[in-house]
Amino acid sequence: MIYLLALFCLLQFLDGLTTHLVIRRGGREVNPVVLWVMRRIGTAPALVLLKALGVACGVVLYTFADSGGVYALAILTAAYAAVVINNYKAYRSLAYE
């Protein structure tokens, strides 16, 4: 179970990193909430803040694992894996333009 939380935290970091790399290459953020925060406080601070919030949410879900939190954490982990893969593909496509 702790491995699921560790993977979730790693994916949060990778999402922030790949998002930052995509934006530096001329890509754009498509999540309107993230974009709103970026416009208010800047790209890097927004990513750090939002990824820290994501990790905190993961810890809360891990804490309530016996009440179904593990299922929510597993679903979010799978979703963030897809996000990181998508970011990586976007980064690679921008690299070859």
C-alpha positions in Angstrom: 0.0 0.0 0.0 2.8 2.4 0.8 4.2 1.7 -2.7 1.0 3.0 -4.2 1.4 6.3 -2.3 5.1 6.5 -3.3 4.1 5.9 -7.0 1.4 8.6 -6.7 3.9 11.1 -5.3 6.4 10.2 -8.0 3.8 10.8 -10.6 2.9 14.2 -9.1 6.6 15.2 -9.4 6.8 13.9 -13.0 3.6 15.7 -13.9 5.0 19.0 -12.6 8.3 18.4 -14.3 6.9 17.4 -17.7 4.3 20.2 -17.6 7.1 22.7 -17.0 9.2 21.3 -19.8 6.3 21.4 -22.3 5.6 25.0 -21.4 9.2 25.9 -21.9 9.1 24.4 -25.3 6.2 26.5 -26.3 3.4 24.2 -25.3 0.4 25.3 -23.2 -1.4 24.1 -20.1 -4.9 22.8 -20.9 -6.2 22.4 -17.4 -8.1 25.7 -16.8 -7.7 25.6 -13.0 -3.9 25.1 -13.3 -3.7 27.8 -15.9 -5.6 30.2 -13.7 -3.2 29.6 -10.8 -0.2 29.9 -13.2 -1.4 33.3 -14.4 -1.8 34.5 -10.8 1.5 33.4 -9.2 3.7 32.2 -12.1 4.4 28.8 -13.7 7.0 27.3 -11.4 5.3 28.5 -8.1 1.9 27.2 -9.3 3.3 23.8 -10.2 5.1 23.5 -6.9 2.0 24.6 -5.0 -0.4 22.4 -6.9 1.8 19.3 -6.8 2.3 19.7 -3.1 -1.4 19.9 -2.7 -1.7 16.7 -4.8 0.7 14.9 -2.6 -1.2 16.1 0.5 -4.4 14.7 -1.0 -2.6 11.4 -1.7 -1.5 11.2 1.9 -5.1 11.9 3.1 -6.4 9.1 0.8 -3.7 6.8 2.1 -4.6 7.6 5.7 -8.2 6.6 5.0 -7.3 3.5 3.0 -9.6 1.3 5.0 -12.6 3.5 4.2 -12.1 3.2 0.4 -9.3 5.7 0.1 -7.1 3.1 -1.5 -9.4 2.8 -4.4 -9.5 6.5 -5.0 -5.7 6.6 -4.7 -5.4 3.8 -7.2 -7.7 5.5 -9.7 -5.8 8.8 -9.3 -2.5 7.1 -9.7 -3.6 5.6 -13.0 -5.0 8.9 -14.1 -1.7 10.7 -13.4 0.2 8.0 -15.2 -1.8 8.8 -18.2 -1.2 12.5 -17.7 2.5 12.1 -17.5 2.5 9.9 -20.6 0.5 12.5 -22.5 2.9 15.3 -21.3 5.9 13.2 -22.4 4.3 12.8 -25.9 3.6 16.5 -26.1 7.2 17.3 -25.1 8.6 14.9 -27.8 6.3 16.4 -30.4 7.4 19.9 -29.6 11.1 18.8 -29.7 10.7 17.8 -33.3 8.9 20.9 -34.6 
